[in-house]
């Protein structure tokens, strides 16, 4: 119950009103509460405290390795103050494929990654330009049952830099991207779109580019 109360505090603004944007936090809080109830008294399930919940993933390819940068909800560090969002922390892991990265993360952190709340992928330009490596990782992510097929894909020169910008407040990057899509109507591709391209049932898709300029996130449409 205390954990649920702490999450509820971050859903309202200073006047106690649940905003449209903060509504998606309700879904996350409800999921955590449900998982808490499912985990109680069940030894076969992973303890919720042994899971790291990822919102955004950055993906790069360098030195013959995939590099994943995670924006992870800092549940342990959440103060519960009214009007404050759940903070985030970032972690970088490299491996030969998605499975390898997950195993390495667990070995180093003694925790597992929960991908059920991932809304955004930030992929490096050099990985997108390497068609074979890019399609390989897209297929692995698409085949993962935890990751939504509607997960949005954006491009950046260095994904880790974009996630570093988002390090203080988990919702900052998501809010900027959501606001851009909603106000301009210019949407980026998602995992489902990319698989259609790979399977040749769709010719091409637009991937919006994310950059940092003057300490602000900027978005360019249709790269």
N, C-alpha and C positions, 0 to 999 in steps of 0.2 A: 504493500500500500504506500509506503514512504517513497519508493522509487516512482510510482505512478504520480504521486503528488508533485514530485520534483519535475517530472516531465511536463505536467500540466501548467506549471508556472511559466514555462517558456513559450506557451501558445498564445498568450494575450499581450497586448501592448500596454503602455503605461496607464491607459484609461480602462483597462480590463476588458477590451473588446477583441474578440477573435477575428483577425484580419484574414482576407482571402488567401494571402500567401502562407500565413501561419497554419492554415487549415491542414496542409499536408503533414505538418508536424503531429497533428492529432493521430493520423494514420500510423505514423512511426511509433508513437507512445502506446497506442492500442496494441500494436503488434508485440511490443516489448512486454506489456502486461500479460498478454495471452501466452507468450512463450514462458514467462515466469510461472504461470499457473500450470502449464504443461510439464515444466521441468521439476516441480515439487514432487518429491517422493518417487521419482522415476530414474533409476540408476542407469538405464540404457541410453538416456538422452544426455547430450553435452550440457554442462552447467552453463547458464547464461553468462556467468562471469568469466568463462573461458572462451568467449566469442568476441571478435572485433567486428563492428558493423561499419561497412564501407558505403559512402555516399557517392564519391567520385573516384574514378581511376584514371591515371595518366599512363600511357603505354608508349615506350620508345624501343628502338632496336639499335644497339651499338656494341661493338667488339664481339660480334657473333652471339649476342645474348639479348633476350627480351628483358626490358627493365620496366617494372610496374611501380608506380607511385600511388599510394593509397591515401585518401582523405578519410580518416577514421573518426567516428563519433567518440568524443572523450567523455564517456558516461561517468567514469570514476571521478573525473575532475569537475563535474558539474556542481555548481554551488547551490542551485535551487532558488537563486534570487529572481524575484518577479521582473519580467521584461527582458531577461537575459536569455540568449539562445544557448543551446548545448555547444560547447567548444569543440575543436577538432585537433587532431594531431596527424602528422604525415609519416609515412614509412616507405622506404624504397627497397625493393627486392628484385634481384636479377636471376634468371634461370634460362634453360634451353627451351622451355615451353610453359604453358599455363599450369600443368600438373606439377612440374618441377618447382615452380615458384610457390605454389601452395604448400608443398612439402617443406621447402626451406623456411617459409614463414613460420610454420608450426614448430619446426625444430629450434628456431632461434627465439621465438616468443612464447612457446608453450601454450599457444592459443590458436584457434582456427579463425579463418576469415568468413564472415557471413556476407554473401553478395546479394541478398534479397532486397536490399534498399538502394542498390546502385541505380542512379538515374542518368549518369553522364559518363562518357568515355572521352578523354582528351588524347588524341593519337598524334604522334610526331609526324611531320611532313616527310622525313626521310623514310619512315616505315611505310607510309601510304605509297610512296614512290617505288618501294620494293614490293611489287605486286604479289610475288609468291609468299614472302614472309607475312605480308599484311593479310592476305586471304587465309593463311594458315591460322593465325591468331583469332581472326574474326570467326572462323568455323568453330574453334575451340570454345570461344565465349558463347556463341550461339547455341552450342550443344549442352552447355551447362544449364541444368534445370532451374538453378536459383536465380539466374540473371534474366531480367525481363527482355523480351524480344523488342520492346519499345524503347530500350535504352538509347539515348541520343548520342551521336558521334560528332565530335568537333576535332578540328586540326589545330596544332600549334607547333611552332619551331621546337620548343622545349617544354613538354608537358609538365615536368617537375616544377618549372618556374610558375606556371599558372596555378598549380596546387599550393605552392608556397604562399602565393597571394591570399589563398583561401584558408591559411593555417589558423588564423585567429578565430574566425566564426564559420562554422560548418555551412551555414546557409548562404553566405555571401555570393559565391560563384553561381550556385543554382539560381539564386534570385535574379542575378544579372542576365543569365541566359534565358530564364523563363520570361522575364520582362521584355527582352528583345523579341523573342518569338511571338509573344502575345500582342505587342504593340505594332510590330512591322508585318506580321503574318508571314515572315520569311523563315521557314522551318529548315532544320538540318536533317540529314539522313539518320535513320536508326538501324539497329542490328538487323531487323527484318528486311529493310531496304537493301542493305549491303549483301545479304545472302541471296536476294533475288538477282542482284548484279552478278554475283559469283556464279550462280546457277544459270545465268544468261536469260532469265525470264524478265529482266528489266535492263534497259540499255545503260543508263547512267543515273547518278543521284548527285545532289548538291551537298557538300560538306562545308559548313561554315567555319571560318578561321577565327581563332581566339588569340588576342595579343594583349600585352601590357604596355600601355603608353601613359607616361606621366602618372604612374602609380594607379592607373585606372584600367579596367578591363574594356577592350574594344572588340567588336565583332565585325567581320567582313563576310558578306553573303556569297555562297556558291563558288567554292574553290574546287 
